[in-house]
Amino acid sequence: MKKLTKTMIAFVVVMTMLVSMCTVFASAAEEEGTFKIGGIGPLTGAAAIYGNAAMNGVQIAVDEINALGGIQFEFNPQDDTGVAETSVNAYNALKDWGVQAIVGTVTTAPCISVSAEAYSDRIFMLTPSASSTDVIADKDNMYQVCFTDPNQGIASADYMAENYPDAQIAVIYKNDDAYSQGIRDTFVSEAQAKELTVVYEGTFTEDTQTDFSVQVAAAQDAGADMVFLPIYYTPASVILTQANAIGYEPTFFGVDGMDGILSVENFDASLAEGVMLLTPFSADAEDERTQNFVKTYNDLYGETPNQFAADGYDAMYTIYQALQEAGCTADMSAEEICEALIGVMPTITVDGLTGQGMTWSDTGEVSKAPMAVVIKDGVYVLPETAEE
Amino acid sequence: MVFFTYLISGISLGSVYAIIALGYTMVYGIAKMLNFAHGDVIMVGGYVCYIALNSLGLPAVLAVLLSMLACTVLGVVIEGLAYRPLRQAGSLAVLITAIGVSYFLQNAAQLIWGATPKNFISVVHFNLPAGLMRLGLSSEALITVLVCIIIMAVLTAFVNHSKLGKAMRACSEDKGAAQLMGINVNRTISMTFAIGSALAAIAGVLLCSSYPVLQPTTGSMPGIKAFTAAVFGGIGSIPGAFIGGLLLGIIESLAKAYISTTLANSIVFAVLIVILLVKPTGLLGKYAPEKV
């Protein structure tokens, strides 16, 4: 009996040691190989479509990279509902979790708040889609995958000057939104420089974005044949509907916020026929990588990815490439990783879904070529194909 | 010419405010409480109609009836669960509860239907003569104004001439005394909410028909504007809600067109302040002296 007890005790002790050794090995493997990447974006609320798309894109990239072996990632997306205060809370939650680099935030105003915090905490941030210059201004740890607002305004005006020099242009923009206001400002000054004619400017705000009948009628009255809409697609879909209701048919021209208009549930896609937009991503692109991404996204989430999803995907691959380039390991602190990434970001070149050969300046701004597409039969096509 | 276009767009907008304001003012007039969740009941009405049309494939008339039924039940349930326990509490407690219900409905809608905006296809669309269309008049606006006038007339007649209407007016004047006279106050107030919420469903369908984006926050801004319209016209007064709504819409449109699209809302609220300074009870509001 005594012997049996001794054997039992010995057995238990050995087992305990084995189990604890396994745990030690497991946690050692985790420390060496797995980076903790945080995501911040609106997963609920009015801007949820952007946040969900971007975070889904990041998740697809993470899964692909993890399947390759080598560097492993653990991704933790947090909801900020598109509100700056909530976003800082989400950021603090990630910090408690031990985040090492952040993909986010998705929308501009929260990103300005969070990036200021991350700058003083020295945590590297790469936003898929917050496009204001205020996001990156004076913060060496903050990089963008999307174009900056001034870029979009200038590129739009340049495109019009080249292709529609005689256009009578109306601009309808949301003047309580940094994104819309920013693009409008650079568009108007570039339009003046290129001697384009702006015949009408109408504004709206968060509180008045359901009715545009006055702005649309005024644009028509001013004789505009080109309406520039540096706004998100939800109000844009109302503008298209209301213009159609009074039989006004100018060319509508949007920027990246217009992307998504075709995915509005139950929206009559024929209203968007002929709408032009500048976007770095088109789900109909022929290349294999885009096709694969669109297919995976469709299988997982049941919809066609928009540009935000592609931005998220590219952001994750950029971080992956930069970490490799800088030779970071998962046991480094967030601060060490931050300094290392700041060092390599201006030197790397990333081929992504939203642009071949993307490079970054040390201010955090990306350099890639925007592409003009036109909506034809409910899909994006290049303007040259549409004319045939 | 273009002035008429602006005017008509103002009337269209105003008629939507008016139809929402009718519900606000009716509940305030009788239950003496501001039901801030009214705008969100409108949103629910819009969603139910959307589901009935697109998922269940019901014809438009049935879809509207179903949405009225759903909102009536919702209104009575909200009143029973959230407001009735507070009948004896101060008006501030009820007001805060109403705001809570409003947030609850918005977030519940987001959980059920998602945050992605849905495009609502008008249920009252038909082609008007080309001349009228060029003026910016749409069938939706025309129907909204007509429905608004009909509801106003029916409501006024109901409150002034029916037995239940009499009970409602009695509750409005003095709940305690009404109870002593054998009126079931709780049932009368439930009834008021039922009618107000059915009106909200109609308003929701018409709102979404004119301005087609349906999302969980669809009802909140029009709700606040309609509340303003109700105060403008004299809260508690049914014709006042109609006139207040129309005026608010017209002022907003003309301010956008001729003064500044940026300042339009400020101008609307500045006009409201001036009216309330000159006539504190609103345009058609009753002056109720307090005896001390």
Contacts between the chains, C-beta under 8 A, distances in Angstrom:
chain1	res1	chain2	res2	distance
A	44	B	110	6.0
A	44	B	115	5.7
A	45	B	110	7.6
A	45	B	115	5.9
A	46	B	115	6.6
A	46	B	215	6.7
A	46	B	217	6.2
A	48	B	114	7.6
A	48	B	115	3.6
A	48	B	116	6.8
A	49	B	115	7.1
A	49	B	116	5.2
A	175	B	262	5.8
A	202	B	261	5.1
A	203	B	260	8.0
A	203	B	261	4.4
A	203	B	262	5.0
A	204	B	261	6.4
A	205	B	262	7.5
A	205	B	265	7.2
A	207	B	221	5.5
A	207	B	265	6.0
A	208	B	256	8.0
A	208	B	261	7.9
A	208	B	264	6.6
A	208	B	265	6.4
A	210	B	211	4.3
A	210	B	213	6.6
A	210	B	218	7.9
A	210	B	221	7.0
A	210	B	222	7.2
A	211	B	9	7.5
A	211	B	13	5.6
A	211	B	211	5.8
A	213	B	9	3.8
A	213	B	12	7.1
A	213	B	13	7.6
A	213	B	136	6.4
A	213	B	253	7.5
A	214	B	6	5.9
A	214	B	9	5.6
A	214	B	253	5.3
A	214	B	256	4.4
A	214	B	257	5.0
A	214	B	261	7.4
A	215	B	256	7.3
A	215	B	261	6.4
A	217	B	2	6.6
A	217	B	5	4.7
A	217	B	6	6.6
A	217	B	9	6.7
A	217	B	136	5.9
A	217	B	257	7.7
A	218	B	2	7.8
A	218	B	257	6.2
A	221	B	2	4.7
A	221	B	5	7.8
A	234	B	117	5.1
A	234	B	213	5.8
A	234	B	215	7.6
A	235	B	213	8.0
A	237	B	117	7.8
A	237	B	119	6.5
A	237	B	212	7.6
A	237	B	213	6.6
A	238	B	211	6.4
A	238	B	212	6.7
A	238	B	213	5.7
A	241	B	212	5.6
A	245	B	133	7.8
A	245	B	138	5.5
A	246	B	5	7.7
A	246	B	133	6.8
A	246	B	134	7.2
A	246	B	136	5.3
A	247	B	133	6.6
A	247	B	134	7.0
A	263	B	116	7.9
A	264	B	116	7.8
A	264	B	117	6.0
A	264	B	118	7.3
A	264	B	119	5.1
A	265	B	116	6.4
A	265	B	117	7.5
A	265	B	118	4.3
A	265	B	119	6.2
A	266	B	50	7.7
A	266	B	54	6.3
A	266	B	118	5.5
A	266	B	119	4.2
A	266	B	120	7.1
A	266	B	121	6.3
A	267	B	119	3.9
A	268	B	119	7.2
A	268	B	121	7.3
